[in-house]
Amino acid sequence: MASLRFAALEKLADRIPNWQTPPSNKVSDFFGANVFNTEKMQEYLSKEAFRSVVNSSEKGIRMERKVADQVASSMKAWAMTKGITHYTHWFQPLTGRTAEKHDSFMEPLSNGRAIESFGGSALVQQEPDASSFPNGGIRNTFEARGYTAWDPTSPAFLIGKTLCIPTVFVSYTGEALDYKAPLLKSSAAVEKAALNVMKFFDKNVSRVVPTLGWEQEYFLVDSGLFNARPDLVMTGRTLFGHSSSKGQQLDDHYFGAISDRVMAFMQDFETEAHLLGIPVTTRHNEVAPNQFELAPMFEEVNIAVDHNQLIMDIMEKVGVKHNFHVLFHEKPFQGMNGSGKHNNWSLATDTGINLLSPGVNPKTNLRFLAFFVNTITAVHKYDDLMRATIATPGNDHRLGANEAPPAIISCFIGSQLSAVLDEVEKKVSKATLSPDEKTDLKLRIGKIPDIMLDNTDRNRTSPFAFTGNKFEFRAVGSSSNCASAMITLNTMMAEQLSRFKRDVDALIKKGEKKDDAIFFVIKNYIVESKRIRFEGDGYGNDWVIEAEKRGLKNVNTTPYALDFMITDSVKSLFKKHGVFSEIELEARYEIAQEFYRMKVQIESRCLQDMVLNQIIPATVEYQSMLVNNVLGLKEVFGAKFEEKCAGQLRIVEEIAERINFLQGKVEEMRQARKLANTIDDAADQAKSYCDNVFSCFDEIRYNIDKLEILVDNELWPVPKYREMLFTK
């Protein structure tokens, strides 16, 4: 393996930027060229068919079969002008990534010839094997049938020679087996609730859609060095590795100049993204060496999620051309910043209003305050669910370390807005507001836009922070499907806004004026949700102590955090709004627990193999060289041997001790794994892996890292941190 390491390092010297020529110097010339968007639908579809697609997309009106046939024929005609030969239903199973099965347009005829065919039935529905994807016991292994069904709200697109049709994925009995179906349901739920609240402020609004702007962080590792690390190949992260003498302590990588080789990669995948209508606009170096970030413009949440899944696929494929491997793991390198996927969430109306952006007068700012406070209140009520939403084995390593937010869910809004809420709490009494009080209060909230101009600082330690016109869910992990966080935010907001409408209506019914009723309810929510607001440093132990006093949970591991998914209140929440049935929610809980167990199992087995097959043999080889050296020196120095060779002897002794420890700890880990595998319940098994198998990792890692600085560099079998993190 050492030879593989040095061969990879030799290749680094020959790597040159692989510049690709974009279709045009102006992105606007080719943006969305590979998307069957509104413009192309108008060109290829009849007016009747186009209206039907729009109505199906915006209003959920069922499309007639003849219209589906027209749409399918038009899609095929457009795709074939691009040289496309196949089509696929592109979906997002509970693996966390995308799936596709390609079928040819070609249909053989009886006379030995063939035609290109693509009808409405093929567009609307396919039947992949539902038992072969994670299903949490919804499907038996011998029951294969499942359905993918066209999502007309997300446009079809081209990848390579294939027409990709975004779809939902459901079981034969109708349960959702993907991320898209519940995301669409949650969006419909929050839209319904938000529209009801908007009747207090603007009756002309007919649509409210959740929006998402994601920020994707990632690491790049040279493909040769990646392939020389079995742990990176098998698990996506380094299971051991001594810290490089230089890491991120100089803060010289963040927003620094992007190397030519990396820039060539970025420009290449951005071109592919723009062809697919993904509005990627931002790129920069992140804090850790070889860590980067990209971000698009805000989009409707369903489209944004599709685009994030697409961009991850694109980046991996383009990376191969540039001899890079893209790491989406939340913590591929210990002691370095991890990678998150900040989810910037808001609500927007069809009249162009961001409901989390202050307006121009007291009236519009009262609307802002209503949606703002309701969001905070929803976080207060469903903080445990939010923690469960971001629980993954990779994110466990990231949360609470190296500039990542802690596992404790809290909400940051800034000192200025906190002062506004405090004033509302202070001035709004149980009695009816006097004219002067109402005027003073409205004048105060009328100043919110000015206040926010000065409230520009951000709290990077907050898992859920208000950043001017949106809430940023910063605790989401980089490898996660954004849909998971969005489903939770949409659904809990649907519930909270419904509650707000009921509470305001109840006060109006008692004789309160509308604005007074809104103020009273907002004031009550401000008081109710105070415990979730935190403006300080989330890294320190002081916050852990303070959070405990407030009743906020600090659950650091996934198997235990996932238990929040299946509480009675959460089951009721999702069932009430039609997002998940109890069966679907329990299935997802089981899938998440199984995923944790399998990830830790793979990591454990990989760590065991690397210790026994690589680390110990390389260390023994070096130890043998030292022993031979010591024996030679003994002959030279005679009686003075121990005095003259004390250093070598200490190294030999330390190596022997660490080898013994590693062998014993690896066997302990193997036995713990063996015992955990006998447990039938998925949750209990995951917890056993967490408590008894994963708990061995740190000690094994510590001893390997100590050996790394003892063993001859020429003998060390795998690439080191200093080699992987500073490639240009």
LINNORPE-V563140 format. One record per backbone hydrogen bond with DSSP energy under -1.0 kcal/mol. CO is the residue of the C=O (numbers start at 0). NH is the residue of the N-H. If there is no record, write none. Layout:
CO/NH, CO/NH
This chain:
0/4, 1/5, 2/6, 3/7, 4/8, 5/9, 6/10, 7/11, 10/13, 11/14, 16/18, 25/28, 26/29, 26/30, 29/32, 31/34, 33/157, 34/36, 36/40, 37/41, 38/42, 39/43, 40/44, 45/49, 46/50, 47/51, 48/52, 49/53, 50/54, 51/55, 52/56, 53/57, 54/58, 54/60, 63/67, 64/68, 65/69, 66/70, 67/71, 68/72, 69/73, 70/74, 71/75, 72/76, 73/77, 74/78, 75/79, 76/80, 78/81, 78/83, 79/82, 84/104, 85/162, 86/102, 87/164, 89/166, 90/98, 91/178, 92/95, 98/90, 102/86, 104/116, 106/114, 108/111, 112/108, 114/106, 118/122, 119/123, 120/124, 123/149, 125/147, 134/137, 139/142, 143/129, 144/171, 146/169, 147/125, 148/167, 150/153, 155/35, 156/163, 158/161, 160/84, 160/85, 161/158, 162/87, 163/156, 164/89, 165/150, 167/148, 168/176, 169/146, 170/173, 174/170, 178/182, 179/183, 180/184, 181/185, 182/186, 183/187, 184/188, 185/189, 186/190, 187/191, 188/192, 189/193, 190/194, 191/195, 192/196, 193/197, 196/199, 197/200, 197/201, 201/204, 206/349, 208/347, 209/300, 210/345, 211/298, 212/343, 215/293, 217/291, 218/326, 220/324, 221/225, 222/226, 225/228, 228/232, 229/233, 230/234, 231/235, 247/250, 252/255, 258/262, 259/263, 260/264, 261/265, 262/266, 263/267, 264/268, 265/269, 266/270, 267/271, 268/272, 269/273, 270/274, 271/275, 272/277, 273/31, 273/276, 274/33, 277/279, 278/296, 281/294, 283/292, 284/254, 287/290, 289/219, 290/285, 291/217, 292/283, 293/215, 294/280, 294/281, 298/211, 299/303, 300/304, 301/305, 302/306, 303/307, 304/308, 305/309, 306/310, 307/311, 308/312, 309/313, 310/314, 311/315, 312/316, 313/317, 314/318, 315/319, 318/323, 319/322, 322/222, 324/220, 326/218, 329/338, 331/237, 332/335, 338/477, 339/216, 341/214, 342/472, 343/212, 344/470, 345/210, 346/354, 347/208, 348/351, 352/348, 353/356, 360/364, 361/365, 362/366, 363/367, 364/368, 365/369, 366/370, 367/371, 368/372, 369/373, 370/374, 371/375, 372/376, 373/377, 374/378, 375/379, 376/380, 377/381, 381/385, 382/386, 383/387, 384/388, 385/389, 387/390, 391/395, 394/398, 397/400, 400/403, 404/399, 410/533, 411/465, 413/417, 414/418, 415/419, 416/420, 417/421, 418/422, 419/423, 420/424, 421/425, 422/426, 423/427, 433/437, 434/438, 435/439, 436/440, 437/441, 438/442, 439/443, 440/444, 441/445, 443/446, 444/447, 446/450, 447/451, 448/452, 453/455, 458/461, 462/473, 462/474, 463/411, 464/471, 469/466, 470/344, 471/464, 471/473, 472/342, 475/340, 476/479, 480/483, 481/485, 482/486, 483/487, 484/488, 485/489, 486/490, 487/491, 488/492, 489/493, 490/494, 491/495, 492/496, 493/497, 494/498, 495/499, 496/500, 497/501, 498/502, 499/503, 500/504, 501/505, 502/506, 503/507, 504/508, 506/511, 507/510, 512/516, 513/517, 514/518, 515/519, 516/520, 517/521, 518/522, 519/523, 520/524, 521/525, 522/526, 523/527, 524/528, 528/531, 529/532, 531/410, 540/544, 541/545, 542/546, 543/547, 544/548, 545/549, 546/551, 556/560, 557/561, 560/563, 561/564, 562/565, 566/570, 567/571, 568/572, 569/573, 570/574, 571/575, 572/576, 573/578, 574/577, 580/584, 581/585, 582/586, 583/587, 584/588, 585/589, 586/590, 587/591, 588/592, 589/593, 590/594, 591/595, 592/596, 593/597, 594/598, 595/599, 596/600, 597/601, 598/602, 599/603, 600/604, 601/605, 602/606, 603/607, 604/608, 605/609, 606/610, 607/611, 608/612, 609/613, 609/614, 610/615, 613/617, 614/618, 615/619, 616/620, 617/621, 618/622, 619/623, 620/624, 621/625, 622/626, 623/627, 624/628, 625/629, 626/630, 627/631, 628/632, 629/633, 630/634, 631/635, 632/636, 633/637, 636/639, 637/640, 639/643, 640/644, 644/648, 645/649, 646/650, 647/651, 648/652, 649/653, 650/654, 651/655, 652/656, 653/657, 654/658, 655/659, 656/660, 657/661, 658/662, 659/663, 660/664, 661/665, 662/666, 663/667, 664/668, 665/669, 666/670, 667/671, 668/672, 669/673, 670/674, 671/675, 672/676, 674/677, 675/678, 680/684, 681/685, 682/686, 683/687, 684/688, 685/689, 686/690, 687/691, 688/693, 692/695, 693/696, 695/699, 696/700, 697/701, 698/702, 699/703, 700/704, 701/705, 702/706, 703/707, 706/709, 706/710, 711/714, 711/715, 719/722, 719/723, 720/724
